[in-house]
Amino acid sequence: MTATKRWNVEILIGELDDRTYAEAQLYDEIRDDLVGTGQTRLHPEEPDIPEIGDEIAVARALTDLGHRLLVAATEDLEEATRHRVRLER
């Protein structure tokens, strides 16, 4: 049986004026410096439903975190192989 690893993502959500922002930070046994961010703004003509703003900001933060993780993996692989690497999404 293969070993199981656990990586955790902590998500922080906040509001300031008409903006909702989120941070998604990855914690694992290797590093804890990867943070994705996202935000959204309430359009004046839209209904104020905070849960929707939270969902959008968190989705954007997780997308940003995923991109940063791919960049980190690419850099690590290039360092290990000493070859240029291109990882696809």
C-alpha positions as CSV (number, residue, x, y, z in Angstrom):
1,M,0.0,0.0,0.0
2,T,1.3,3.5,-0.8
3,A,1.7,6.1,1.8
4,T,-1.0,8.7,2.2
5,K,0.0,12.4,2.4
6,R,-2.2,15.2,3.7
7,W,-2.0,18.7,2.4
8,N,-4.2,21.3,3.9
9,V,-5.5,24.5,2.4
10,E,-6.6,27.3,4.8
11,I,-9.0,29.8,3.3
12,L,-9.5,33.3,4.8
13,I,-12.4,35.4,3.6
14,G,-13.0,39.1,4.4
15,E,-15.0,42.1,3.2
16,L,-14.0,45.7,2.8
17,D,-16.4,48.2,1.5
18,D,-17.9,46.7,-1.7
19,R,-15.2,44.0,-2.1
20,T,-14.9,40.5,-0.9
21,Y,-11.4,39.0,-0.8
22,A,-10.0,35.6,-0.1
23,E,-6.7,34.0,0.5
24,A,-6.0,30.3,0.1
25,Q,-2.8,29.1,1.8
26,L,-1.4,25.6,1.2
27,Y,0.3,23.7,4.1
28,D,2.2,20.5,3.4
29,E,5.3,18.8,4.6
30,I,7.5,20.6,2.0
31,R,6.4,24.2,2.1
32,D,3.9,26.6,3.5
33,D,4.6,29.7,1.4
34,L,2.1,29.2,-1.4
35,V,-0.8,31.6,-1.2
36,G,-3.4,32.3,-3.8
37,T,-5.6,35.4,-3.7
38,G,-8.9,36.3,-5.2
39,Q,-11.4,39.1,-4.9
40,T,-14.7,40.2,-6.2
41,R,-16.7,43.5,-6.1
42,L,-20.4,43.9,-5.7
43,H,-21.8,45.6,-8.8
44,P,-24.2,48.4,-7.8
45,E,-27.1,46.8,-9.8
46,E,-26.6,43.3,-8.3
47,P,-28.4,42.1,-5.2
48,D,-26.2,41.9,-2.1
49,I,-25.9,38.2,-1.4
50,P,-22.6,37.7,0.6
51,E,-22.4,34.0,0.1
52,I,-22.1,34.5,-3.7
53,G,-19.3,37.0,-3.3
54,D,-17.5,34.5,-0.9
55,E,-17.8,31.7,-3.5
56,I,-16.4,33.9,-6.3
57,A,-13.5,35.2,-4.3
58,V,-12.6,31.8,-2.9
59,A,-12.8,30.2,-6.4
60,R,-10.4,32.9,-7.7
61,A,-8.1,32.3,-4.8
62,L,-8.0,28.6,-5.3
63,T,-7.4,29.0,-9.1
64,D,-4.5,31.4,-8.3
65,L,-3.1,28.9,-5.7
66,G,-3.3,26.1,-8.3
67,H,-1.4,28.2,-10.8
68,R,1.3,29.1,-8.3
69,L,1.6,25.4,-7.4
70,L,2.2,24.5,-11.1
71,V,4.8,27.3,-11.3
72,A,6.6,26.0,-8.2
73,A,6.5,22.4,-9.6
74,T,7.9,23.6,-12.9
75,E,10.7,25.4,-11.2
76,D,11.5,22.4,-8.9
77,L,11.5,20.1,-11.9
78,E,13.8,22.4,-14.0
79,E,16.2,22.6,-11.0
80,A,16.2,18.8,-10.7
81,T,16.7,18.0,-14.4
82,R,18.5,21.1,-15.5
83,H,16.2,21.2,-18.5
84,R,13.5,23.7,-19.4
85,V,10.1,22.3,-18.5
86,R,6.6,23.3,-19.6
87,L,3.7,21.9,-17.6
88,E,0.2,22.0,-19.1
89,R,-2.8,22.9,-17.1
